[in-house]
Structures are given as structure tokens and as C-alpha cells.
Amino acid sequence: MMPKKASTPVDWAIGAVLFVFLVAVTFYYASYLMGSKQPYETVLRNAGTDVAEKIESNVTWTIKRLPVAVFSGGSINRQVQVYFRLPDAAYESTLFVADHNGNPVARIFRDNTILWSAELPDAKTIYNIYYSEDINLTEYAYGTDISVLNKTINNSVISTNFSAAGQVSMIFDGMEFFNGSGMGLETSAVPLITNNTVYAEANYSNGVSLKIYSRIPKVEVYSDHPINVTLSLSTEFTKFYAGGSVYSFPAGSYNGITDFVDVYNASGLAVIGDAMNFSVSGAGLYREIKLYNVSAFEIYAHHGNYTSAVAERNAYFSALSYVIGIPEDINGVSAQLFSDMASVSQSALKESMGLSGISFQVLFNETENYALIPRDRGVLVVKHPISVLNRFGSTETTYLGVAVWSGK
């Protein structure tokens, strides 16, 4: 029997190293088997989602929606004036009015008052005022039915023409209401005509002005001094209403003080004002209405007999009431901010988001920017749902695409 070889210090050191190595390997594999793993695809998906959420946050804006209940007492078209103080931080370019169907309507905003022509189909009609403090938008070009050409003002329901002597023409539903010289206003020079989208105005140098509003078949007349007015009207008018009675042309006549005179057949023309001194006659060449020492009145075109103009007469003498509600926040992605971000370089976006080791490309639509995505590595596209909010307070659901890959 051979004697046992004695252990040396070298053998002991090698054994200790092997033992420690085996223990380390055992713990590594144990921690790998027991710990959570992050597959490559999950890493990219999380990065893409993070990018999409940060982009959405940076291009989101808020619009205030303020309901306004307008009380008209019945179906009528009328100009509405609402006192409204726009917050100092808000942009006037974002100030809009939408009708009961959600459509934007032309408005004028002056001296903390919003003016628009309203369609009021019910006793109470809801309009909405929108504004924002986030973006100074470009001015919106409103659609309007008012057109001005030389000395003619038209809207979708009436056509009028002016001369140095006053208003010489008024056409409603294909019928010319005036005859002869039309409506004489004691003027002597042609008016300056302006179009303010919501209304057009003919201004005479002697202080007489006439307004025609969008979609409303009437002409408002104002004077800074009392004037005498003569309306020469078509002989097609067969009856008139004044002082609570109906008269027939040509024999019928009227003289007195009243607030409402209406000449009519299938269509009619009402003259409305406060305690006006009238005379009506039809014995001459034309049907004729004269007003004495007046400074404010309106002429209103309508279908049917005088009862069709009663609602307009009532509206003339009653202030339109309204109630403003509580503003509501509407949030969503701004198309303008989204477009502005498209001009920012990917490196700048990447730096602002604190990403390293990961690259991405924002896909603003289905075709744009695909050329910048590498083809020699794994790319994952994340589709993140977003709600796009337009300047009229309407939202549309779509998605934001982000292509993500590792490296540069």
C-alpha cells in the first residue's frame, strides 16, 4: 500500500476557488430562473408607449365650453348680444360661437359683447361659447350669406340697393317690394357700405345708417336726428294692417300713431317702431307709407298676412334674455401643436424625453417618415389611441403611431 499524499497549500487554494465559482454560478442561475425577465419586444413596446404618452401630453390643449341659453319666446331669427368678458389669458382668435347643431356661426366681439345672428327655433335655444388659453390660432374665415357689391347688400333672404336719396330696392322671395323712388330718408349723398360678416351697414354722411343682418329679412334704420321717411311700395300689395284694423287698397287709408303697420298679399312688409306717426294710402301711383319725425325703426319682410310679423314686432319691443352656464373643460390633441412638433428633430425629441439606447420615429400618418426607419434591425410600431380636439370643440378618435428600435 502506497502512503497517502499530503495536501499542499496550492491544492487547498485551487479547491477554494472552484468552490466559490460553483457557488456563484449556482446563485446566478437561481436568480435568473426565479427573477422576472424583460423580453426585447416588451422593452421596445414600453419605450414606444412612453414616447407616445409624452408626445400626447405635449400636444394636448384645453378648450372652455360655455353654454348660453337664449330665451326667444318662440320661433324667430334674431341678432343676439351677450355680455362676455374674455379672460385675460385667453386668445380672442379662439373665441367661437356654435349653434344648437354644433355648427360655428359668424360673430363679432367688441367691448366685452358677442354679437351673432341666431336661429331660435324654440322658446329656449342653447348656444355654446368656446375659447382657449393655450394656443393663439390664426383668425378663422367665417362663412356668411352677406355680400356687398357697389351699393347693393344681399343676404340669403333679401336683396337691397341704395342711392344718394335712400334705399331704392328691396327684393324678397322674388318680389320687388319698392316702387318709384323706394324709401326716401332725407339724404343727399351715396352711403359708405361696410361688411362686418354678421351684418352689413350703409352709412350716410348726414347721420342716417341702415343695417342688414345675416339670414334675417329686415333692414334696421337709425338716425341721429328726427327725419321724415316716405316708402313708395308695389301696387301688388292689396291690404294693410294698422291700428288694430285691416284695410284694403286702393281706397283704404290710415293716419295715426302706432308701432306696427303691415302691407301684404302673399308676402308682406312690416314697418315697426316705437309710437310712430304714420300715414298709409294707396290712391296714387303706388302704395305709400309716410313716417314723421322718426329716428329708429325697422322694415321686416315676411310671408303671409300681418300675423306672420307679430313675432318680429314682439321681439322688437322685448329685450332678448339669456342665461350663461358654467364653463366645462374639453381636452384633446391639437392638430396645430401636433403639426408644429413634426418640425422638431428626432434627436431633440429624444433628448427632451430622456431616452438612451432607444430610437424612435413618430408616424404622423400612414405614409410619412417611413423612409427614416432602418431596415436592418427589429422595429416595433406602437399605435397609441388619441382624441383630436378641433377649434370648434369637436373631438375625433384616432391613433398616434411610434416606430421604436434599439440603437441609433
MOLIN-V669585 format. One record per pair of residues at least 24 apart in sequence whose ideal C-beta (glycine too) atoms are under 10 Angstrom apart, sorted by the first residue. I is the first residue (numbers start at 1). J is the second residue. D is the distance in Angstrom with one decimal. If there is no record, write none. Layout:
BEGIN
I|J|D  I|J|D
END
This chain:
BEGIN
40|378|7.2  40|380|9.1  40|406|7.8  41|378|8.1  41|380|6.3  42|380|9.7  43|357|9.4  43|358|8.0  43|380|9.3  43|404|9.0  43|406|7.9  44|358|7.4  44|360|9.3  44|378|7.6  44|379|8.2  44|380|4.2  44|381|9.6  44|382|8.2  44|403|9.6  44|404|4.7  44|405|7.0  44|406|7.2  45|380|6.1  45|381|9.8  45|382|6.1  45|404|7.7  46|358|9.7  46|382|9.2  46|404|9.2  47|353|9.6  47|355|6.9  47|357|9.0  47|358|4.7  47|359|9.4  47|360|7.2  47|380|8.8  47|382|8.4  47|402|8.7  47|404|5.2  47|405|9.4  47|406|9.0  48|358|8.7  48|360|6.7  48|380|6.3  48|381|7.5  48|382|3.2  48|383|9.1  48|384|7.9  48|401|9.2  48|402|4.6  48|403|7.7  48|404|4.1  48|405|9.7  49|382|5.6  49|383|10.0  49|384|6.6  49|402|8.0  49|404|9.1  50|353|7.6  50|354|9.7  50|355|8.1  50|358|9.2  50|360|9.6  50|382|9.3  50|402|9.2  50|404|9.4  51|349|8.1  51|350|8.8  51|353|6.3  51|355|7.4  51|358|8.4  51|360|5.2  51|361|9.7  51|362|7.8  51|382|7.8  51|384|8.6  51|400|9.2  51|402|5.0  51|403|9.8  51|404|7.1  52|360|9.1  52|362|8.4  52|382|5.9  52|383|8.4  52|384|3.5  52|385|9.2  52|386|8.2  52|399|8.8  52|400|5.2  52|401|8.3  52|402|4.9  52|404|9.6  53|384|7.0  53|386|9.9  53|400|9.3  53|402|9.8  54|349|8.9  54|352|8.3  54|353|5.3  54|354|9.3  54|355|9.5  54|402|10.0  55|333|9.0  55|337|9.9  55|338|8.4  55|341|6.9  55|349|7.9  55|353|8.5  55|360|9.6  55|362|6.6  55|384|8.3  55|386|9.0  55|400|6.4  55|402|7.6  56|332|9.6  56|333|6.3  56|338|9.4  56|384|6.9  56|385|9.4  56|386|5.6  56|387|9.2  56|400|6.5  57|333|9.8  58|333|9.7  58|337|7.4  58|338|9.5  58|340|10.0  58|341|6.9  58|344|9.8  58|349|9.3  58|352|8.5  58|353|9.4  59|332|9.6  59|333|5.3  59|334|5.7  59|335|8.7  59|336|8.7  59|337|4.0  59|338|4.8  59|339|9.0  59|340|8.0  59|341|5.9  59|386|8.8  59|388|9.6  59|400|9.0  60|134|8.7  60|331|6.0  60|332|6.6  60|333|5.7  60|334|7.0  60|337|7.8  60|338|9.7  60|386|8.7  60|387|9.0  60|389|8.2  61|94|9.3  61|132|6.1  61|133|9.0  61|134|4.0  61|135|5.8  61|330|9.3  61|331|7.5  61|332|7.2  61|333|7.8  61|334|4.3  61|335|9.8  61|336|8.5  61|337|6.5  61|389|6.7  61|391|9.6  62|132|6.4  62|133|7.5  62|134|6.0  62|135|10.0  62|329|5.3  62|330|6.9  62|331|5.3  62|332|8.5  62|334|9.6  62|389|8.5  63|94|7.3  63|96|9.0  63|130|5.5  63|131|7.2  63|132|4.8  63|133|9.4  63|134|8.2  63|135|9.7  63|327|9.8  63|328|9.2  63|329|7.6  63|330|4.7  63|331|8.0  63|332|8.0  63|334|9.4  63|389|6.4  63|390|9.0  63|391|7.6  63|392|8.8  63|393|5.5  63|394|9.9  63|395|9.9  64|90|7.7  64|94|9.0  64|95|9.9  64|128|10.0  64|129|8.1  64|130|6.7  64|131|5.4  64|132|6.7  64|133|8.0  64|327|4.5  64|328|7.2  64|329|6.5  64|330|7.7  64|393|9.1  65|96|9.9  65|98|8.7  65|128|5.4  65|129|7.6  65|130|5.6  65|131|8.9  65|325|9.2  65|326|9.9  65|327|6.6  65|328|4.8  65|329|7.9  65|330|5.6  65|393|5.4  66|97|9.8  66|127|9.4  66|128|6.7  66|129|4.3  66|130|7.5  66|131|7.7  66|324|6.3  66|325|6.5  66|326|7.9  66|327|4.7  66|328|7.8  67|126|5.8  67|127|7.6  67|128|5.5  67|129|8.0  67|323|8.8  67|324|7.5  67|325|3.9  67|326|8.0  67|327|8.6  67|328|7.9  68|97|8.2  68|114|8.9  68|118|9.9  68|125|9.1  68|126|7.1  68|127|4.8  68|128|7.0  68|129|6.1  68|322|5.5  68|323|7.3  68|324|5.4  68|325|7.1  69|124|5.5  69|125|7.5  69|126|5.7  69|127|8.2  69|321|9.0  69|322|6.3  69|323|4.7  69|324|8.1  69|325|7.1  70|100|9.4  70|118|6.4  70|120|6.2  70|122|9.5  70|123|9.7  70|124|7.2  70|125|5.0  70|126|7.6  70|127|6.1  70|320|6.6  70|321|7.8  70|322|4.8  70|323|8.5  71|120|8.7  71|122|9.5  71|123|6.5  71|124|5.5  71|125|8.2  71|320|7.3  71|321|4.6  71|322|6.7  71|323|7.8  72|118|8.0  72|119|9.8  72|120|3.9  72|121|8.8  72|122|7.7  72|123|6.4  72|124|7.9  72|125|6.6  72|311|8.7  72|314|9.8  72|315|7.3  72|318|9.4  72|320|6.7  72|321|8.7  72|322|9.6  73|120|8.8  73|122|9.9  73|123|5.9  73|124|9.5  73|311|7.8  73|314|6.9  73|315|7.7  73|318|7.3  73|320|9.1  73|321|9.1  74|120|7.9  74|121|9.2  74|122|8.1  74|123|6.2  74|310|9.7  74|311|5.6  74|314|8.3  74|315|8.8  75|119|8.8  75|120|6.7  75|121|5.4  75|122|7.1  75|123|8.6  75|125|9.5  75|311|7.4  76|118|8.8  76|119|8.6  76|120|5.4  76|121|8.8  76|125|10.0  76|216|9.2  76|311|5.1  76|312|6.8  76|314|8.8  76|315|5.8  76|320|9.7  77|117|6.9  77|118|7.0  77|119|5.5  77|120|7.0  77|121|9.5  77|157|8.7  77|213|8.4  77|214|9.2  77|215|5.8  77|216|4.9  77|217|8.1  77|218|9.0  77|311|10.0  77|312|9.0  77|315|9.5  78|117|7.6  78|118|5.7  78|119|8.6  78|120|6.0  78|213|8.6  78|215|10.0  78|216|7.1  78|218|9.7  78|311|9.5  78|312|8.4  78|315|5.7  78|316|9.7  78|320|6.4  79|108|10.0  79|115|6.4  79|116|7.2  79|117|5.4  79|118|7.0  79|198|7.5  79|199|7.5  79|211|9.0  79|213|5.3  79|214|8.6  79|215|9.8  79|216|7.0  79|218|9.7  79|220|9.1  79|315|9.9  79|320|8.4  80|105|9.5  80|107|9.4  80|114|8.0  80|115|7.1  80|116|5.7  80|117|7.7  80|118|4.4  80|120|8.2  80|125|9.3  80|127|7.5  80|320|6.1  80|322|7.2  81|108|9.5  81|113|5.6  81|114|7.3  81|115|5.1  81|116|8.6  81|319|9.5  81|320|7.6  81|322|9.0  82|107|9.5  82|109|10.0  82|112|9.8  82|113|6.9  82|114|4.9  82|115|8.1  82|116|8.4  82|118|10.0  82|127|8.3  82|129|7.6  82|320|9.2  82|322|5.8  82|324|7.2  83|111|9.3  83|112|6.1  83|113|5.7  83|114|8.2  83|322|9.1  83|324|8.6  84|109|7.9  84|112|6.4  84|113|7.1  84|114|5.2  84|129|6.5  84|131|9.1  84|324|7.4  85|112|5.0  85|113|9.7  86|112|7.6  86|114|9.1  86|129|9.4  86|131|6.3  86|133|9.9  87|131|7.6  87|133|6.8  87|327|9.7  88|133|9.2  89|132|9.6  89|133|4.4  89|134|9.5  90|131|4.7  90|132|6.5  90|133|4.9  90|134|9.2  90|136|9.9  91|131|7.4  91|132|6.5  91|133|7.1  91|134|8.2  91|135|6.9  91|136|4.6  91|137|6.8  92|131|8.1  92|136|8.9  92|137|9.7  92|139|9.0  93|131|9.4  93|132|9.2  93|135|8.5  93|136|5.9  93|137|4.5  93|138|6.8  93|139|5.6  93|140|7.4  93|391|8.9  94|130|7.0  94|131|5.1  94|132|4.2  94|133|8.3  94|134|8.2  94|135|6.9  94|136|7.8  94|137|5.5  94|140|9.1  94|391|6.5  95|129|7.2  95|130|7.2  95|131|4.8  95|132|8.8  95|137|9.9  95|140|9.6  96|128|8.4  96|129|7.3  96|130|4.5  96|131|7.5  96|132|9.7  96|137|9.9  96|140|7.4  96|142|9.4  96|391|6.7  96|392|6.1  96|393|7.7  97|127|5.9  97|128|7.2  97|129|5.7  97|130|7.7  97|392|9.9  98|126|9.6  98|127|6.7  98|128|4.7  98|129|8.2  98|130|6.8  98|392|6.1  98|393|6.7  98|394|9.0  99|125|8.2  99|126|8.9  99|127|6.1  99|128|8.4  100|125|5.5  100|126|5.5  100|127|6.8  100|128|8.8  102|128|7.9  102|392|7.3  102|393|7.8  102|394|6.8  103|143|9.6  103|392|8.1  104|128|9.9  104|130|8.6  104|140|7.5  104|142|7.2  104|143|8.5  104|391|8.4  104|392|5.3  104|393|9.3  104|394|10.0  105|142|7.8  105|143|9.1  105|144|9.5  105|198|8.6  105|214|8.4  105|215|9.4  106|140|9.5  106|141|9.8  106|142|3.9  106|143|7.1  106|144|5.1  106|145|9.2  106|146|8.6  106|196|9.0  106|197|4.6  106|198|5.2  106|199|9.5  106|214|6.3  106|215|9.7  107|140|10.0  107|142|7.6  107|197|8.2  107|198|6.5  108|142|9.9  108|196|6.0  108|197|7.1  108|198|5.0  108|199|8.1  110|196|9.8  114|198|9.9  115|196|9.0  115|198|5.8  115|199|8.2  115|213|9.3  116|142|9.8  116|197|9.6  116|198|5.9  116|199|10.0  116|213|9.4  116|214|8.3  117|144|9.1  117|145|9.2  117|146|9.3  117|155|9.0  117|197|9.8  117|198|5.9  117|199|7.6  117|213|5.0  117|214|4.2  117|215|5.3  117|216|5.9  118|213|9.9  118|214|9.9  118|215|9.0  118|216|9.3  118|320|8.5  118|322|10.0  119|215|7.1  119|216|9.6  120|315|9.2  120|320|8.6  124|321|9.9  124|322|9.7  124|323|9.1  125|322|9.6  126|325|8.9  127|322|8.6  128|325|9.1  128|328|9.3  128|392|9.3  128|393|6.9  129|324|8.0  129|325|9.7  129|327|8.6  129|393|9.8  130|327|9.7  130|330|8.2  130|391|7.5  130|392|6.8  130|393|4.9  131|327|8.8  132|330|9.3  132|334|9.0  132|389|9.5  132|391|8.0  132|393|9.7  134|334|7.3  134|336|9.9  134|337|8.2  135|334|6.1  135|336|6.0  135|337|6.8  135|340|9.4  135|391|8.7  136|336|9.8  137|334|9.3  137|336|6.9  137|391|6.1  138|336|8.8  138|391|9.9  140|391|7.0  140|392|9.2  141|197|9.2  142|197|5.4  142|198|8.5  142|214|9.5  143|197|8.9  143|214|9.7  144|195|8.0  144|196|9.2  144|197|4.8  144|198|7.5  144|199|9.5  144|200|9.3  144|214|5.6  144|215|9.0  145|213|10.0  145|214|5.6  145|215|5.9  145|216|10.0  146|195|5.9  146|196|8.4  146|197|6.9  146|198|8.0  146|199|7.0  146|200|5.1  146|212|7.1  146|213|8.1  146|214|5.4  146|215|8.8  147|195|7.7  147|200|8.3  148|193|5.5  148|194|7.7  148|195|4.5  148|200|5.4  148|201|9.6  148|202|9.3  148|212|9.5  149|193|9.2  150|190|9.6  150|193|8.2  151|190|6.4  151|191|7.3  151|193|6.5  151|202|7.8  152|193|8.4  152|200|9.8  153|193|6.5  153|194|9.9  153|195|8.0  153|199|9.3  153|200|4.6  153|201|8.5  153|202|6.8  153|210|8.4  153|211|9.4  153|212|5.0  153|219|8.8  154|200|8.7  154|212|8.4  155|199|9.0  155|200|8.0  155|212|6.1  155|213|7.3  155|214|5.8  155|215|6.2  155|216|7.3  155|217|8.0  155|218|9.9  156|214|8.0  156|215|5.8  156|216|9.6  156|217|9.1  157|212|9.8  157|214|9.6  157|215|6.6  157|216|7.2  157|217|4.2  157|218|9.1  157|301|7.3  157|302|10.0  158|212|7.1  158|215|10.0  158|216|8.5  158|217|4.8  158|218|7.7  158|219|7.7  158|299|9.7  158|300|9.8  158|301|5.7  159|212|9.7  160|200|9.1  160|202|8.3  160|210|8.0  160|212|6.3  160|219|6.4  160|299|9.9  161|202|9.9  162|187|9.1  162|190|7.3  162|191|5.5  162|193|7.1  162|202|5.0  162|204|8.8  162|210|7.5  163|187|8.7  163|189|9.9  163|190|6.7  163|191|8.7  164|188|5.9  164|189|5.4  164|190|4.9  164|191|8.2  164|204|8.5  164|205|10.0  165|189|9.7  165|190|9.5  165|204|10.0  166|191|9.1  166|202|9.4  166|204|8.3  166|208|8.0  166|210|8.6  166|221|9.3  166|227|9.8  166|229|8.0  166|230|8.8  166|231|9.4  167|191|9.5  167|202|7.9  167|210|6.5  167|219|6.9  167|221|8.4  167|229|9.9  167|231|8.9  167|299|8.5  168|232|9.6  170|212|9.9  170|217|9.3  170|218|10.0  170|219|7.2  170|231|9.5  170|233|9.3  170|234|9.8  170|269|7.6  170|299|7.4  170|301|7.0  171|301|9.0  172|217|5.9  172|218|10.0  172|267|6.1  172|268|9.2  172|269|7.8  172|300|9.8  172|301|3.8  172|302|8.1  172|303|8.8  173|217|8.8  173|266|8.4  173|267|5.6  173|301|7.8  173|302|9.5  173|303|7.0  174|267|9.2  175|234|7.3  175|236|6.9  175|237|9.7  175|265|9.1  175|266|8.1  175|267|5.8  175|269|9.8  175|301|9.0  176|233|9.7  176|234|6.2  176|236|8.7  177|231|8.9  177|233|6.2  177|234|5.8  177|236|8.7  177|237|8.1  177|263|8.5  177|267|8.0  177|268|8.9  177|269|5.2  177|287|9.7  177|299|8.5  177|301|6.8  178|231|7.4  178|232|6.4  178|233|6.3  178|234|6.9  178|269|9.0  178|286|8.7  178|299|9.9  179|231|9.6  179|232|5.2  179|233|6.1  179|234|5.0  179|235|7.0  179|236|9.1  179|237|9.8  179|285|7.7  179|286|4.6  179|287|7.9  179|288|9.4  180|230|9.2  180|231|9.6  180|232|3.7  180|233|8.7  180|234|9.6  180|284|9.4  180|285|6.8  180|286|5.2  180|288|8.7  181|230|7.8  181|231|9.6  181|232|5.7  181|286|9.3  182|230|9.1  182|231|7.5  182|232|6.1  182|233|9.0  182|286|10.0  183|210|9.0  183|219|8.5  183|221|8.2  183|229|6.5  183|230|7.2  183|231|4.9  183|232|7.6  183|233|9.1  183|271|9.8  183|289|9.0  183|291|9.7  183|299|7.5  184|227|9.3  184|228|8.4  184|229|6.7  184|230|4.7  184|231|8.0  184|232|7.9  184|290|9.7  185|209|9.8  185|210|8.1  185|221|7.2  185|223|7.6  185|227|6.2  185|228|9.0  185|229|6.0  185|230|8.9  186|223|8.4  186|225|9.3  186|226|9.7  186|227|4.8  186|228|6.3  186|229|7.7  186|230|9.3  187|223|9.6  187|227|8.7  207|295|9.6  208|295|9.5  210|298|9.5  210|299|9.4  211|298|9.0  216|298|9.9  216|300|8.6  216|301|9.6  216|312|9.2  217|267|9.8  217|269|9.6  217|299|9.4  217|300|6.6  217|301|4.1  217|302|6.9  217|303|9.5  217|312|9.2  218|269|9.7  218|270|8.6  218|272|8.6  218|298|5.3  218|299|6.4  218|300|4.2  218|301|6.8  218|302|9.1  218|309|9.7  218|312|7.2  218|316|9.5  219|297|9.6  219|298|6.5  219|299|5.1  219|300|8.2  219|301|8.8  220|272|9.8  220|296|7.9  220|297|8.1  220|298|4.8  220|299|8.6  220|300|9.5  220|316|9.6  221|271|9.6  221|273|8.7  221|291|9.4  221|294|8.1  221|295|8.9  221|296|7.0  221|297|5.5  221|298|6.6  221|299|7.4  222|295|7.0  222|296|5.4  222|297|8.8  222|298|9.6  223|294|7.5  223|295|4.8  223|296|7.3  223|297|9.5  224|295|7.5  225|293|9.7  225|295|6.9  226|292|8.5  226|293|4.2  226|294|6.6  226|295|5.5  227|291|8.3  227|292|9.1  227|293|7.6  227|294|6.4  227|295|7.1  228|277|9.5  228|290|7.2  228|291|6.9  228|292|5.5  228|293|6.9  228|294|7.8  229|271|8.9  229|273|9.9  229|276|9.3  229|289|8.2  229|290|7.0  229|291|4.3  229|292|8.2  229|293|9.7  229|294|6.2  229|297|7.8  229|299|9.8  230|279|9.7  230|286|9.9  230|288|6.8  230|289|7.6  230|290|5.3  230|291|8.0  231|261|9.7  231|263|8.9  231|269|8.1  231|271|7.2  231|280|9.5  231|286|8.9  231|287|8.4  231|288|6.8  231|289|4.3  231|290|7.6  231|291|7.9  231|299|7.5  232|284|8.9  232|285|8.1  232|286|4.4  232|287|7.8  232|288|5.9  232|289|8.6  233|263|5.9  233|269|6.8  233|280|9.6  233|282|8.7  233|286|5.8  233|287|4.1  233|288|6.8  233|289|6.8  234|263|8.8  234|265|9.2  234|269|9.1  234|286|7.3  234|287|6.8  235|282|7.7  235|284|9.8  235|285|7.9  235|286|6.4  235|287|6.3  236|263|9.7  236|264|9.9  236|265|6.0  236|266|8.6  236|267|8.8  236|287|8.7  237|262|9.6  237|263|4.2  237|264|6.3  237|265|5.7  237|266|9.9  237|267|8.9  237|268|7.6  237|269|7.6  237|282|7.8  237|286|9.4  237|287|5.0  238|263|8.7  238|264|7.8  238|265|4.7  238|266|9.5  238|282|9.0  238|287|9.1  239|263|7.3  239|264|5.9  239|265|7.0  239|268|8.8  239|282|9.7  239|305|7.3  239|306|8.2  240|264|7.1  240|268|8.7  240|269|9.5  240|270|10.0  240|271|10.0  240|280|5.6  240|281|9.6  240|282|7.9  240|287|7.5  240|289|8.3  240|306|7.9  241|268|8.7  241|270|8.6  241|280|9.6  241|305|7.6  241|306|3.8  241|307|8.7  241|309|8.8  241|310|9.9  242|271|9.4  242|278|6.6  242|279|9.6  242|280|5.8  242|289|9.2  242|306|9.1  243|278|8.5  243|280|9.7  246|305|8.4  246|306|7.6  247|280|7.5  247|281|9.8  247|282|8.6  248|282|8.5  249|280|9.0  249|281|8.6  249|282|3.5  249|283|8.6  249|287|5.8  250|281|8.1  250|282|3.9  250|283|5.4  250|284|8.4  250|286|10.0  250|287|7.9  251|281|9.5  251|282|7.5  251|283|7.3  252|280|7.7  252|281|8.1  252|282|6.6  252|283|9.3  252|287|10.0  253|279|7.5  253|280|6.2  253|281|4.5  253|282|7.4  253|283|7.2  253|288|9.6  254|278|6.6  254|279|6.8  254|280|4.3  254|281|7.9  254|289|9.2  255|279|4.8  255|280|7.9  255|281|8.9  255|290|9.2  256|280|9.4  257|292|9.6  259|297|9.2  259|313|7.1  259|316|8.1  259|317|7.2  260|300|9.9  260|306|8.1  260|309|7.6  260|310|8.2  260|312|9.3  260|313|4.9  260|314|9.8  260|316|8.7  260|317|9.5  261|289|6.3  261|291|9.0  261|306|8.8  261|309|9.9  262|300|8.7  262|302|8.3  262|305|7.7  262|306|3.8  262|307|9.0  262|308|8.6  262|309|5.5  262|310|9.1  262|312|10.0  262|313|8.7  263|287|5.8  263|288|9.8  263|289|7.2  263|306|8.6  264|302|8.0  264|303|9.2  264|304|7.3  264|305|5.2  264|306|5.9  264|307|9.6  264|308|8.1  264|309|8.5  265|304|9.6  265|305|8.5  266|303|7.3  266|304|7.5  266|305|9.2  267|301|6.9  267|302|6.8  267|303|5.5  267|304|7.5  267|305|9.6  267|308|8.8  268|300|8.7  268|301|7.4  268|302|5.3  268|303|7.6  268|304|6.9  268|305|6.5  268|306|6.3  268|307|9.6  268|308|6.7  268|309|6.5  269|299|5.9  269|300|7.2  269|301|5.7  269|302|7.8  269|309|8.6  270|298|8.3  270|299|7.0  270|300|4.5  270|301|8.1  270|302|6.7  270|306|7.0  270|308|8.5  270|309|3.8  270|310|8.9  270|312|6.5  270|313|6.8  270|316|9.5  271|297|6.3  271|298|7.6  271|299|5.5  271|300|8.0  271|309|9.6  272|297|6.3  272|298|5.3  272|299|7.8  272|300|6.2  272|309|7.6  272|312|6.7  272|313|5.3  272|314|9.8  272|315|9.2  272|316|4.9  272|317|8.4  273|297|3.2  273|298|7.1  273|299|9.6  273|313|9.9  273|316|7.9  273|317|9.7  274|316|8.4  274|317|7.5  328|393|9.4  330|387|9.6  330|389|6.2  330|393|5.6  330|394|9.1  330|395|7.3  331|387|7.9  331|389|6.9  331|395|9.0  332|386|7.8  332|387|4.5  332|388|5.9  332|389|2.6  332|390|8.3  332|393|9.3  332|394|9.2  332|395|5.1  332|396|8.6  332|397|9.5  333|386|4.9  333|387|6.5  333|388|4.8  333|389|6.5  333|395|9.0  333|396|9.5  333|398|8.6  333|400|7.9  334|388|7.9  334|389|6.7  334|390|8.7  334|391|8.8  335|388|6.1  335|389|8.5  335|390|6.9  335|391|8.9  335|396|9.7  336|390|9.8  336|391|8.7  338|362|9.3  338|364|7.2  338|386|8.9  338|388|7.8  338|400|8.5  339|364|8.1  342|368|8.3  342|369|8.7  346|372|7.7  347|408|9.4  350|408|9.7  355|404|9.5  357|406|6.3  357|407|7.2  357|408|9.3  358|404|6.3  358|405|7.5  358|406|6.2  358|407|8.1  358|408|9.7  359|403|8.9  359|404|7.3  359|405|5.6  359|406|7.5  359|407|6.4  359|408|5.7  360|402|5.5  360|403|6.3  360|404|4.8  360|405|7.7  361|401|8.9  361|402|7.4  361|403|4.5  361|404|8.2  361|405|8.7  362|400|7.3  362|401|7.2  362|402|5.8  362|403|8.0  363|399|9.5  363|400|8.0  363|401|3.4  363|402|7.0  363|403|6.1  364|400|8.4  364|401|7.9  365|398|9.8  365|401|8.3  366|401|8.1  368|401|9.7  369|401|9.2  369|403|8.1  370|403|8.1  372|403|8.7  373|403|5.1  373|404|9.7  373|405|7.5  374|403|9.5  374|405|6.3  374|407|8.3  374|408|8.8  376|405|9.7  377|405|5.3  377|406|6.9  377|407|6.8  378|404|9.6  378|405|6.4  378|406|7.6  379|403|5.5  379|404|7.0  379|405|4.6  379|406|9.5  380|404|5.3  380|405|7.3  380|406|9.9
END
